[in-house]
Amino acid sequence: MKVVTLTTDFGLSDWFVGTMKGVILKISPNTQIVDITHDVPSQDIRAGAFALMCSYKYFPEGSVHVAVVDPGVGSRRGAIAVKTRHYWFVGPDNGVLSYALREQDVMDIRAIENQKICIEGVGTTFHGRDVFAPAAAHIARGINPEFIGRKLRSFVSLPFPEVSKADGRVTGEVLYIDKFGNAITNIRFSSQGEFSGWHAVVGRRKPFPVMNCYADAKDGEALAVYGSSGFIEIALRNDNAAEKLNLKTGTKIQLIKP
Protein backbone atom coordinates (compact mmCIF):
# COMPACT_ATOMS: atom_id res chain seq x y z
CA MET A 1 0.00 0.00 0.00
CA LYS A 2 1.37 3.40 -1.04
CA VAL A 3 0.87 6.61 0.92
CA VAL A 4 -0.10 9.89 -0.76
CA THR A 5 -0.08 13.03 1.39
CA LEU A 6 -1.90 16.27 0.65
CA THR A 7 -0.85 19.79 1.63
CA THR A 8 -3.02 22.62 0.29
CA ASP A 9 -4.59 25.99 0.99
CA PHE A 10 -8.03 24.70 -0.08
CA GLY A 11 -9.61 24.48 3.37
CA LEU A 12 -12.35 21.94 4.06
CA SER A 13 -15.54 23.93 3.51
CA ASP A 14 -15.64 23.21 -0.23
CA TRP A 15 -15.45 20.01 -2.27
CA PHE A 16 -11.88 20.52 -3.50
CA VAL A 17 -9.99 18.22 -1.14
CA GLY A 18 -12.59 15.46 -1.29
CA THR A 19 -12.56 15.54 -5.08
CA MET A 20 -8.77 15.19 -5.17
CA LYS A 21 -9.06 12.13 -2.93
CA GLY A 22 -11.71 10.66 -5.20
CA VAL A 23 -9.47 11.06 -8.24
CA ILE A 24 -6.57 9.37 -6.45
CA LEU A 25 -8.68 6.44 -5.25
CA LYS A 26 -10.30 5.94 -8.65
CA ILE A 27 -6.87 5.49 -10.24
CA SER A 28 -5.12 3.77 -7.32
CA PRO A 29 -7.77 2.20 -5.05
CA ASN A 30 -5.33 0.78 -2.49
CA THR A 31 -3.65 4.10 -1.79
CA GLN A 32 -3.71 5.46 1.75
CA ILE A 33 -4.30 9.22 1.66
CA VAL A 34 -3.08 11.37 4.55
CA ASP A 35 -3.93 15.04 5.04
CA ILE A 36 -0.95 17.05 6.25
CA THR A 37 -2.90 20.31 6.22
CA HIS A 38 -5.44 22.16 4.10
CA ASP A 39 -5.21 25.36 6.14
CA VAL A 40 -2.12 26.89 4.57
CA PRO A 41 -2.88 30.64 4.36
CA SER A 42 -4.44 31.33 0.97
CA GLN A 43 -1.86 31.61 -1.81
CA ASP A 44 1.04 31.70 0.67
CA ILE A 45 3.56 29.56 -1.18
CA ARG A 46 6.27 29.96 1.45
CA ALA A 47 3.95 28.82 4.25
CA GLY A 48 3.00 25.77 2.20
CA ALA A 49 6.65 25.01 1.56
CA PHE A 50 7.41 25.27 5.26
CA ALA A 51 4.51 23.02 6.28
CA LEU A 52 5.65 20.35 3.84
CA MET A 53 9.28 20.63 4.97
CA CYS A 54 8.28 20.11 8.60
CA SER A 55 6.26 16.97 7.91
CA TYR A 56 7.36 14.93 4.87
CA LYS A 57 10.18 13.01 6.58
CA TYR A 58 7.85 11.34 9.08
CA PHE A 59 6.20 9.23 6.38
CA PRO A 60 7.29 5.81 5.04
CA GLU A 61 9.82 5.66 2.25
CA GLY A 62 8.17 5.73 -1.14
CA SER A 63 5.38 8.09 -0.02
CA VAL A 64 4.14 10.58 -2.62
CA HIS A 65 3.82 14.12 -1.25
CA VAL A 66 1.41 16.42 -3.09
CA ALA A 67 1.52 20.14 -2.28
CA VAL A 68 -0.87 22.55 -4.00
CA VAL A 69 -0.60 26.23 -3.13
CA ASP A 70 -0.98 27.63 -6.58
CA PRO A 71 -1.81 31.30 -7.18
CA GLY A 72 -0.51 30.86 -10.74
CA VAL A 73 -2.89 28.04 -11.68
CA GLY A 74 -3.71 28.15 -15.40
CA SER A 75 -0.66 30.27 -16.22
CA ARG A 76 2.59 29.17 -17.85
CA ARG A 77 4.07 27.97 -14.53
CA GLY A 78 5.13 24.35 -14.75
CA ALA A 79 3.76 21.22 -13.10
CA ILE A 80 6.39 18.84 -11.79
CA ALA A 81 6.99 15.47 -10.19
CA VAL A 82 10.31 15.10 -8.38
CA LYS A 83 11.82 11.81 -7.26
CA THR A 84 14.28 11.91 -4.38
CA ARG A 85 16.19 9.07 -2.78
CA HIS A 86 13.28 8.37 -0.41
CA TYR A 87 10.12 10.08 -1.71
CA TRP A 88 8.18 11.59 -4.59
CA PHE A 89 7.02 15.23 -4.55
CA VAL A 90 4.26 16.51 -6.84
CA GLY A 91 2.99 20.05 -7.31
CA PRO A 92 3.24 23.32 -9.20
CA ASP A 93 6.73 24.48 -10.06
CA ASN A 94 6.47 27.66 -8.03
CA GLY A 95 8.73 26.83 -5.09
CA VAL A 96 6.17 25.11 -2.85
CA LEU A 97 8.18 21.87 -3.01
CA SER A 98 11.59 23.50 -2.69
CA TYR A 99 12.07 23.70 1.09
CA ALA A 100 11.58 19.95 1.38
CA LEU A 101 13.66 19.22 -1.69
CA ARG A 102 16.64 21.20 -0.36
CA GLU A 103 16.96 18.50 2.33
CA GLN A 104 16.73 15.57 -0.09
CA ASP A 105 18.93 13.98 -2.76
CA VAL A 106 17.05 14.72 -5.98
CA MET A 107 17.20 11.80 -8.42
CA ASP A 108 14.78 12.79 -11.19
CA ILE A 109 12.64 15.78 -12.16
CA ARG A 110 9.75 15.36 -14.59
CA ALA A 111 7.36 17.82 -16.20
CA ILE A 112 3.79 16.58 -15.77
CA GLU A 113 2.71 17.00 -19.37
CA ASN A 114 1.39 13.64 -20.57
CA GLN A 115 -2.32 14.28 -21.05
CA LYS A 116 -3.01 10.55 -20.73
CA ILE A 117 -2.37 10.71 -16.98
CA CYS A 118 -4.35 13.92 -16.44
CA ILE A 119 -8.11 14.31 -16.18
CA GLU A 120 -9.59 14.58 -19.66
CA GLY A 121 -10.44 18.15 -20.60
CA VAL A 122 -8.08 19.75 -18.08
CA GLY A 123 -9.43 23.06 -16.86
CA THR A 124 -7.50 26.14 -15.87
CA THR A 125 -8.60 26.60 -12.25
CA PHE A 126 -8.31 23.23 -10.47
CA HIS A 127 -5.03 21.53 -11.30
CA GLY A 128 -5.11 19.88 -7.87
CA ARG A 129 -7.86 17.65 -9.24
CA ASP A 130 -6.94 17.60 -12.93
CA VAL A 131 -3.14 17.33 -12.87
CA PHE A 132 -1.53 16.75 -9.48
CA ALA A 133 -3.93 14.20 -7.97
CA PRO A 134 -3.90 11.89 -11.02
CA ALA A 135 -0.13 12.22 -11.39
CA ALA A 136 0.37 11.25 -7.74
CA ALA A 137 -2.01 8.31 -8.11
CA HIS A 138 -0.17 6.98 -11.16
CA ILE A 139 3.16 7.35 -9.35
CA ALA A 140 1.73 5.45 -6.39
CA ARG A 141 0.78 2.68 -8.82
CA GLY A 142 4.37 2.49 -10.04
CA ILE A 143 4.24 4.32 -13.36
CA ASN A 144 7.49 4.56 -15.36
CA PRO A 145 8.73 8.14 -14.78
CA GLU A 146 9.28 8.57 -18.51
CA PHE A 147 5.52 8.30 -18.95
CA ILE A 148 4.97 11.37 -16.77
CA GLY A 149 6.75 13.75 -19.11
CA ARG A 150 10.11 15.05 -20.21
CA LYS A 151 13.07 15.17 -17.89
CA LEU A 152 13.93 18.57 -16.41
CA ARG A 153 17.23 19.86 -15.09
CA SER A 154 15.93 22.15 -12.36
CA PHE A 155 12.90 23.44 -10.49
CA VAL A 156 11.90 26.79 -9.00
CA SER A 157 13.47 27.21 -5.59
CA LEU A 158 12.37 29.70 -2.94
CA PRO A 159 15.24 31.34 -1.07
CA PHE A 160 15.31 30.17 2.53
CA PRO A 161 15.83 33.19 4.81
CA GLU A 162 19.31 33.20 6.25
CA VAL A 163 20.10 33.66 9.94
CA SER A 164 22.84 36.10 10.89
CA LYS A 165 25.09 35.71 13.93
CA ALA A 166 27.25 38.47 15.35
CA ASP A 167 28.25 39.90 18.74
CA GLY A 168 26.27 37.46 20.82
CA ARG A 169 23.13 37.97 18.73
CA VAL A 170 21.27 35.65 16.41
CA THR A 171 18.92 37.44 14.03
CA GLY A 172 16.18 35.66 12.13
CA GLU A 173 12.57 36.16 11.13
CA VAL A 174 9.12 34.65 11.45
CA LEU A 175 8.44 32.00 8.81
CA TYR A 176 5.06 30.63 9.85
CA ILE A 177 2.19 31.38 12.24
CA ASP A 178 0.42 28.27 13.54
CA LYS A 179 -3.25 28.05 14.60
CA PHE A 180 -2.35 28.81 18.22
CA GLY A 181 -0.67 32.07 17.24
CA ASN A 182 2.82 30.74 17.86
CA ALA A 183 5.36 32.36 15.52
CA ILE A 184 7.83 29.82 14.14
CA THR A 185 11.14 31.42 13.18
CA ASN A 186 13.95 30.36 10.86
CA ILE A 187 16.36 30.00 13.81
CA ARG A 188 17.24 26.33 14.06
CA PHE A 189 18.48 24.66 17.21
CA SER A 190 20.63 21.55 17.29
CA SER A 191 19.64 20.42 20.78
CA GLN A 192 17.20 21.27 23.56
CA GLY A 193 18.97 23.78 25.77
CA GLU A 194 21.23 25.20 23.05
CA PHE A 195 20.01 28.71 23.86
CA SER A 196 19.63 28.20 27.59
CA GLY A 197 19.95 31.55 29.36
CA TRP A 198 19.36 33.52 26.16
CA HIS A 199 16.53 36.00 25.61
CA ALA A 200 14.38 36.88 22.62
CA VAL A 201 13.81 40.43 21.40
CA VAL A 202 10.78 41.44 19.32
CA GLY A 203 10.81 45.07 18.19
CA ARG A 204 11.21 47.42 21.16
CA ARG A 205 9.60 45.10 23.68
CA LYS A 206 11.39 43.99 26.80
CA PRO A 207 13.46 40.84 26.16
CA PHE A 208 11.88 37.60 27.32
CA PRO A 209 13.56 34.25 28.03
CA VAL A 210 14.11 31.13 25.99
CA MET A 211 12.40 28.29 27.87
CA ASN A 212 12.22 24.54 27.47
CA CYS A 213 8.43 24.30 27.11
CA TYR A 214 5.27 26.41 27.24
CA ALA A 215 4.50 25.28 30.78
CA ASP A 216 7.69 26.94 32.07
CA ALA A 217 6.06 30.35 31.56
CA LYS A 218 3.27 31.97 33.55
CA ASP A 219 -0.14 32.56 31.97
CA GLY A 220 0.10 35.36 29.43
CA GLU A 221 3.90 35.50 29.68
CA ALA A 222 5.95 35.77 26.48
CA LEU A 223 8.61 33.17 25.83
CA ALA A 224 10.78 31.69 23.13
CA VAL A 225 10.60 27.91 23.03
CA TYR A 226 12.21 24.97 21.27
CA GLY A 227 9.53 24.06 18.72
CA SER A 228 8.69 20.59 17.46
CA SER A 229 9.68 21.64 13.93
CA GLY A 230 13.31 22.14 15.01
CA PHE A 231 13.05 25.93 15.03
CA ILE A 232 12.71 28.50 17.81
CA GLU A 233 9.12 29.69 18.30
CA ILE A 234 7.80 32.86 19.88
CA ALA A 235 4.77 32.17 22.07
CA LEU A 236 2.52 33.47 24.82
CA ARG A 237 1.52 30.97 27.49
CA ASN A 238 -2.16 30.15 26.90
CA ASP A 239 -2.55 33.11 24.53
CA ASN A 240 -1.97 34.18 20.93
CA ALA A 241 1.52 35.61 20.42
CA ALA A 242 0.92 36.65 16.81
CA GLU A 243 -2.03 38.83 17.79
CA LYS A 244 -0.72 40.23 21.06
CA LEU A 245 2.85 40.86 19.88
CA ASN A 246 1.84 41.89 16.34
CA LEU A 247 3.90 39.17 14.71
CA LYS A 248 3.67 38.41 10.98
CA THR A 249 5.69 36.37 8.53
CA GLY A 250 8.86 38.34 7.95
CA THR A 251 8.90 39.99 11.40
CA LYS A 252 12.51 40.19 12.63
CA ILE A 253 13.41 38.24 15.76
CA GLN A 254 16.64 38.37 17.73
CA LEU A 255 18.09 36.03 20.30
CA ILE A 256 20.60 37.71 22.57
CA LYS A 257 23.08 36.20 24.99
CA PRO A 258 23.22 38.22 28.22
C-alpha positions in Angstrom: 0.0 0.0 0.0 1.4 3.4 -1.0 0.9 6.6 0.9 -0.1 9.9 -0.8 -0.1 13.0 1.4 -1.9 16.3 0.6 -0.8 19.8 1.6 -3.0 22.6 0.3 -4.6 26.0 1.0 -8.0 24.7 -0.1 -9.6 24.5 3.4 -12.3 21.9 4.1 -15.5 23.9 3.5 -15.6 23.2 -0.2 -15.5 20.0 -2.3 -11.9 20.5 -3.5 -10.0 18.2 -1.1 -12.6 15.5 -1.3 -12.6 15.5 -5.1 -8.8 15.2 -5.2 -9.1 12.1 -2.9 -11.7 10.7 -5.2 -9.5 11.1 -8.2 -6.6 9.4 -6.4 -8.7 6.4 -5.3 -10.3 5.9 -8.7 -6.9 5.5 -10.2 -5.1 3.8 -7.3 -7.8 2.2 -5.0 -5.3 0.8 -2.5 -3.7 4.1 -1.8 -3.7 5.5 1.8 -4.3 9.2 1.7 -3.1 11.4 4.6 -3.9 15.0 5.0 -0.9 17.0 6.2 -2.9 20.3 6.2 -5.4 22.2 4.1 -5.2 25.4 6.1 -2.1 26.9 4.6 -2.9 30.6 4.4 -4.4 31.3 1.0 -1.9 31.6 -1.8 1.0 31.7 0.7 3.6 29.6 -1.2 6.3 30.0 1.4 4.0 28.8 4.2 3.0 25.8 2.2 6.6 25.0 1.6 7.4 25.3 5.3 4.5 23.0 6.3 5.7 20.4 3.8 9.3 20.6 5.0 8.3 20.1 8.6 6.3 17.0 7.9 7.4 14.9 4.9 10.2 13.0 6.6 7.8 11.3 9.1 6.2 9.2 6.4 7.3 5.8 5.0 9.8 5.7 2.2 8.2 5.7 -1.1 5.4 8.1 0.0 4.1 10.6 -2.6 3.8 14.1 -1.2 1.4 16.4 -3.1 1.5 20.1 -2.3 -0.9 22.6 -4.0 -0.6 26.2 -3.1 -1.0 27.6 -6.6 -1.8 31.3 -7.2 -0.5 30.9 -10.7 -2.9 28.0 -11.7 -3.7 28.1 -15.4 -0.7 30.3 -16.2 2.6 29.2 -17.8 4.1 28.0 -14.5 5.1 24.3 -14.7 3.8 21.2 -13.1 6.4 18.8 -11.8 7.0 15.5 -10.2 10.3 15.1 -8.4 11.8 11.8 -7.3 14.3 11.9 -4.4 16.2 9.1 -2.8 13.3 8.4 -0.4 10.1 10.1 -1.7 8.2 11.6 -4.6 7.0 15.2 -4.5 4.3 16.5 -6.8 3.0 20.0 -7.3 3.2 23.3 -9.2 6.7 24.5 -10.1 6.5 27.7 -8.0 8.7 26.8 -5.1 6.2 25.1 -2.8 8.2 21.9 -3.0 11.6 23.5 -2.7 12.1 23.7 1.1 11.6 19.9 1.4 13.7 19.2 -1.7 16.6 21.2 -0.4 17.0 18.5 2.3 16.7 15.6 -0.1 18.9 14.0 -2.8 17.1 14.7 -6.0 17.2 11.8 -8.4 14.8 12.8 -11.2 12.6 15.8 -12.2 9.7 15.4 -14.6 7.4 17.8 -16.2 3.8 16.6 -15.8 2.7 17.0 -19.4 1.4 13.6 -20.6 -2.3 14.3 -21.0 -3.0 10.5 -20.7 -2.4 10.7 -17.0 -4.4 13.9 -16.4 -8.1 14.3 -16.2 -9.6 14.6 -19.7 -10.4 18.1 -20.6 -8.1 19.7 -18.1 -9.4 23.1 -16.9 -7.5 26.1 -15.9 -8.6 26.6 -12.3 -8.3 23.2 -10.5 -5.0 21.5 -11.3 -5.1 19.9 -7.9 -7.9 17.6 -9.2 -6.9 17.6 -12.9 -3.1 17.3 -12.9 -1.5 16.8 -9.5 -3.9 14.2 -8.0 -3.9 11.9 -11.0 -0.1 12.2 -11.4 0.4 11.2 -7.7 -2.0 8.3 -8.1 -0.2 7.0 -11.2 3.2 7.4 -9.3 1.7 5.4 -6.4 0.8 2.7 -8.8 4.4 2.5 -10.0 4.2 4.3 -13.4 7.5 4.6 -15.4 8.7 8.1 -14.8 9.3 8.6 -18.5 5.5 8.3 -18.9 5.0 11.4 -16.8 6.8 13.8 -19.1 10.1 15.0 -20.2 13.1 15.2 -17.9 13.9 18.6 -16.4 17.2 19.9 -15.1 15.9 22.1 -12.4 12.9 23.4 -10.5 11.9 26.8 -9.0 13.5 27.2 -5.6 12.4 29.7 -2.9 15.2 31.3 -1.1 15.3 30.2 2.5 15.8 33.2 4.8 19.3 33.2 6.3 20.1 33.7 9.9 22.8 36.1 10.9 25.1 35.7 13.9 27.3 38.5 15.4 28.3 39.9 18.7 26.3 37.5 20.8 23.1 38.0 18.7 21.3 35.6 16.4 18.9 37.4 14.0 16.2 35.7 12.1 12.6 36.2 11.1 9.1 34.6 11.4 8.4 32.0 8.8 5.1 30.6 9.8 2.2 31.4 12.2 0.4 28.3 13.5 -3.2 28.1 14.6 -2.4 28.8 18.2 -0.7 32.1 17.2 2.8 30.7 17.9 5.4 32.4 15.5 7.8 29.8 14.1 11.1 31.4 13.2 13.9 30.4 10.9 16.4 30.0 13.8 17.2 26.3 14.1 18.5 24.7 17.2 20.6 21.6 17.3 19.6 20.4 20.8 17.2 21.3 23.6 19.0 23.8 25.8 21.2 25.2 23.1 20.0 28.7 23.9 19.6 28.2 27.6 20.0 31.5 29.4 19.4 33.5 26.2 16.5 36.0 25.6 14.4 36.9 22.6 13.8 40.4 21.4 10.8 41.4 19.3 10.8 45.1 18.2 11.2 47.4 21.2 9.6 45.1 23.7 11.4 44.0 26.8 13.5 40.8 26.2 11.9 37.6 27.3 13.6 34.3 28.0 14.1 31.1 26.0 12.4 28.3 27.9 12.2 24.5 27.5 8.4 24.3 27.1 5.3 26.4 27.2 4.5 25.3 30.8 7.7 26.9 32.1 6.1 30.4 31.6 3.3 32.0 33.6 -0.1 32.6 32.0 0.1 35.4 29.4 3.9 35.5 29.7 5.9 35.8 26.5 8.6 33.2 25.8 10.8 31.7 23.1 10.6 27.9 23.0 12.2 25.0 21.3 9.5 24.1 18.7 8.7 20.6 17.5 9.7 21.6 13.9 13.3 22.1 15.0 13.1 25.9 15.0 12.7 28.5 17.8 9.1 29.7 18.3 7.8 32.9 19.9 4.8 32.2 22.1 2.5 33.5 24.8 1.5 31.0 27.5 -2.2 30.2 26.9 -2.5 33.1 24.5 -2.0 34.2 20.9 1.5 35.6 20.4 0.9 36.7 16.8 -2.0 38.8 17.8 -0.7 40.2 21.1 2.9 40.9 19.9 1.8 41.9 16.3 3.9 39.2 14.7 3.7 38.4 11.0 5.7 36.4 8.5 8.9 38.3 7.9 8.9 40.0 11.4 12.5 40.2 12.6 13.4 38.2 15.8 16.6 38.4 17.7 18.1 36.0 20.3 20.6 37.7 22.6 23.1 36.2 25.0 23.2 38.2 28.2 
